[in-house]
Amino acid sequence: MFLLTVGTSKTNSSRDKWHSGWWFAKLFMWLGLTIFPFLLPSSIIQLYGEIAHFGAGVFLLIQLISIISFITWLNECFQAQKDAERCHVHVMLLATTAYTVCILGVILMYIWYVPDPSCLLNIFFITWTLFLIQLMTSISLHPKINAGFLTPALMGLYVVFICWCAIRSEPVGETCNRKAEGSSRTDWLTIISFVVALLAMVIATFSTGVDSQCFQFRKDENHEEDEIPYGYGFFHFVFATGAMYFAMLLVGWNIHHSMKKWTIDVGWTSTWVRIINEWLAVGVYIWMLVAPMVLKSRQTT
């Protein structure tokens, strides 16, 4: 689908019709392509698994940029409101709530995942997350940047969530993950959590796929009537990498690792992928804050 729709720019073209229609043909193709991999030799599946490591990383990066762009857009919308004083109250209320949830999340992670002082790795993950939130806030409030409270508060929610997911992905047998050990038996709650996680990833993949505008280096304000609403090729590329991300979650980012039934994204590899994703998110956000100032200073010199 990516190869057949990349470069589409006008509606009512043949490739636009293929993207938006031909559903019966696509249904039969989907059924056939779902069955076909079971007939392939395992070596080809292993090769796809190796490629999926890279593709899943690309998906995480795309999703990361999309989330940061959304947070920045939300902050700009609040700042552009005509009733500035009332909007300022809403921003402060939202930012205060976000920071409160961040602090509460950090406290709960210390309670749940640091049952013993010897859990040095979890202590490092949680403490470093708290430091990163402070760092983002300090840079955002710097007089030369002045990005406000809202964006670092929302980014704080995001990194706390990633840190929680990372620690939760630690193997059940670890003494520092007693909460996961207590819920290790398979029950309906475990199955429902598994299904909800899959649905959340589908929604995230779809929303990222249609958000091709934030990946354009040049923003074109003049849109023609027959112009497509979003990049079709980019949409299918995101879904292809999203499928690779699904595959990595289901095998714990290790194609040689056996997973327990109804578990998703469990293992030390999954933990470190999440942690690196968290640090990368903070790095990208800080760069988006300081880049205009750095590039401007280079131009003046």
GIZIFEN-V389197 format. One line per field, one symbol per residue. ss: DSSP state (A for helix, B for strand, O for the rest). burial: # if it has 9 or more other C-alpha atoms within 8 Angstrom, else .. Layout:
ss: ???
burial: ???
//
This chain:
ss: OAAAAOOOOBOOOAAAAAAAOOAAAAAAAAAAAAAAAAAOOAAAAAAAAAAAAAAAAAAAAAAAAAAAAAAAAAAAAAAOOOOAAAAAAAAAAAAAAAAAAAAAAAAAAAAAAOOOOOOAAAAAAAAAAAAAAAAAAAAAOOOOOOOOOAAAAAAAAAAAAAAAAAAAOOOOOOOOOAAAAAOOOOOAAAAAAAAAAAAAAAAAAAAAAOOOAAAOOOOOOOOOOOBOOOOAAAAAAAAAAAAAAAAAAAOOOOOOOOOOOOOOOOOAAAAAAAAAAAAAAAAAAAAAAAAAAAAAAAAAO
burial: .#..##.#.##...###.#..#......................##..##.##.######.#####.##.##..#..#.....#..##..##.###.##.##..##..##.####...#..##.##..##.##..##.###...#...#########.##.###########...###.##....#...##..#.........###.#####..............##.##########.#############.#...#...#############.##..##.###..##..#........
//
